[in-house]
Amino acid sequence: QEWQNPFATWDPQDFCNISEIVLPMDTYWSPPVFILERVSGQNPELNYMVLMHNGSFNSTRPFQVTLTCSLIILKFPFDTQTCNLSVASFLYPVTDFVMKTRRTPAEIMKDSQSLILTDGEWKFTNLSIIESTEMLDDKGFSVVTYVISMERRPTLYILNLILPTCALYLLDMAVLFGPSSLEEKINFQIAIILGSSMLAVILNNSLPTSSNKPPIIGTH
C-alpha cells in the first residue's frame, strides 16, 4: 500500500539527511481495507510502515487468507477455475477514499509465477484487475477486484484414478467376451466390482464438494 500525507513532510537537510523513517501502523492514519471473500486467515505481524520525507507512506504486509470461491468441476481433473479477490473499504465513501492499483496485471503475474505459485495442485494462468465503485446505502465505495484464473494439474489424478478405471473397464470387457467358463467370469466380475468400489471411494475423497454439478468422471 502507498498513500500520501501532505502534513507529514520534512526537509532531510534539517535532520541529518534522514529521508525516511520506520513507524508503527498506529502512529499515522493508514487505509482501512479488508477482503470481501475472506473466510479465515492470519493477520500480519509486520505492523510497521515507511514514511518518506515527501509525505509518502509505504506499507508491505503479507496476508495469508482463505477465500470463498464457486467451483465448476464438470471437467475435473482438466478444469480451470476463476476466483475473485476483492479489496474494499466501507468506512470512507469514494468521495474521500479511492483505491488504485500500482502495478499492471502482467507485472503481478510475473512475480506470482516466479516467486509464489510455482508448485502445488494449481497452476496460475491469468490475472485481471477491475476497479469499480460499489453502492451501499446510497453511497459509493471504492473496490479493487483481482480476477484470478487457475488451472488444475491433472497428472496425479490421471495416474491414480483415470488409468486404473480404464484398465478395469478393459479387463471387464475382455473377461465378458473371453472364452473362459461362466464360473471364472463370475469370479472375475466380482473382483472387478470390488476394485471399482475401492476406486469410487478414493474418487469420492478426492473430488471437491463445493460444486452444484458433479464431474463427468464421477457420473460414469
N, C-alpha and C positions, 0 to 999 in steps of 0.2 A: 504494500500500500504506500502511496505517495500523496501528500497533500501540502498545501501552502498555508502559512500563518504569518501575515504581514506584521503582526505585533511581536514576533519572536525573532528579531534580526539584530545583528551587531556588526561592528567593523573589526575584522580579525587583527588589524594592526594595533587596536587599543587593548587587546587581550592576548599578548604574546603570540600572535599569529595563529591562534586557535580558531580553526574554520568549522569544526564540527564537534559535537559532544553526544554522549550516550545517556539517555534519561529513562526512568521508569515510565510505563504507559500511562499511569495516572497523574503524571506531572502536568501535561497539557491535554487539551481536548484531542481525541482520536475518533475516527469514523466508526460508529457502532453498526457493524454488519453481521449478518448471520445467513446460513444456508437453508433455503426453504425445504429441500428434500431430505434434510438431515434427520436420521433416526437416533443415532447414538454416536459417540466419538470421544476423543481425548482432547482436552484443552491444552494449548501450548504452554510450555514453561518459560519461553523466551518473551517475557513481558517487558521488553525494552524497545526503544525507538531511537533513531539517529536524527539529530537536529543539526541542519546546516546553518551557516551564518546568514544566508539569504532568506531564512524562514521556511525552508523546505524540510518536511518531515519524511522519514523513510522507516517503514516497519516491515520486517520479514518474520512471519510467524507460521511455522509449519503446523498444519492441521491433519489429523487422521480421523476420518469420519466414515460412518456407514449411511448410505443413501438408499431411498426407495426408488425402484425402477421397474416399470412394467415390461415383462419379458414376453417375447413371442418365440416359442421354441418349436414351432411346427417343423422346421428344417433341422432340428437337432440331430447330430452334433455339428452340422455345417451352417449354423445360424450366425447372424450378425445382429447385435443389439445396439440400440440407441438410447442413451440415458442423458438426463438433464441435470446440471448443477447450477442452481440459481442463487446468486448472491444479491441480497437486498437489505434495505434498512427502512423500517416503517416508523422510525422515530422522527425523521425530518422529511417534509414533503420535497418534491422535485424543485420547487422554487428556492429551497435553501440548500439542498444536498443532491448533487448529481454525480453518479459514478461513471467513469470511463475506463476502458481497457488501455493499458500501457503498451502491450505487445500484440503483434498480429497473431492470428491462428497458426500460421506457418512457423513462427518462432516458438510458440508454445509446443507445437507438435514435435519440433526438432529436439527440444530439451526433454520432453517426456519420453520419446522413443530412445534417446541416447542415455538417459540417466535413471528414469523411474520404471517405466513399463517395458522392460526388456526380457522378462521371464514370467512364467505363470501360465494359467489356463487361457488367458485372453490376450489378444494382440490389438494394440491401439492403432486404429486405421485412419480416423479422421476427426477433426475438431472444427466447430464453427462457433462464432460468438454472436449473440443477439443482445443489443442494448435497447431496452424498452421502458415504458412507463406503466406501472400497474395502478389502477384506480381502486381506491378503498375509502369509503365514507366521503365521497365527493372530493377526494384529494389524490393527487398523483404522486407516486413514489418510484424512485429510480431502481431498476432491476437489470442486472447483467446475467445472462444465461449462457452457460457453456454447454453446447450440444456435443456429446462425446459418442463416437461410434467405435464399437469393439467387435472383433471377430474371434470366435472361439477356435482354439487349436484342437482339431479333431483326432489327432494321432492316437492318443490313449484310448479313446472310445472305439476307434476302428479296430485296434488290436484286441481289446478286452470284450467288446460286445458284438460289433458287426461281423467280423470274420468268424468267431465261434458260432454265431447264429446261422450264417450262411453255410458253414460246414455241417451243422446239424441238419439243416434242411436238405442239403445234397445227400447226406447219408440216409436220411429218411426216404428220399425218392429212390436211392439205389437199393435199399432193402425192400421197399414196397414192390418194385418191379424186378427184383432179382429172382434167381432160380431156387432159392432156399425154401425150406419147408414152412408150413404155417406156424408151427411152434417156434421155430427160430425167428420168424418175422415178428411174432408177438413179443418175444423177449427183447428183440432189438427196439421195437416200438416203445416198450416200457422204459428202456434205458434212455431213449431219445426224449421221451416226455419228461423224465426226471431231470435230464440235462437242460431242457428248455425251461423247466420250472426254476432251476437254480439261476439261469441267466435272467429270467424275469425278475427274480428277487434282487439281483445285482443291478439290473436296469432301473428298478423302482427306487433304489437307494441313490442312484447316480443322477436321476433326472431332477431338474428344478421343479418346485411345486408352485411357484408364483406365476402361473400362466392359466388363461382361460381355456386354451385348446391344447390337447396332448400332442406330443411329437409323432411324426409318422412312424418312427422306429418303435414306438410303444403301442401302436394300434394294429400292427401287422405281425 
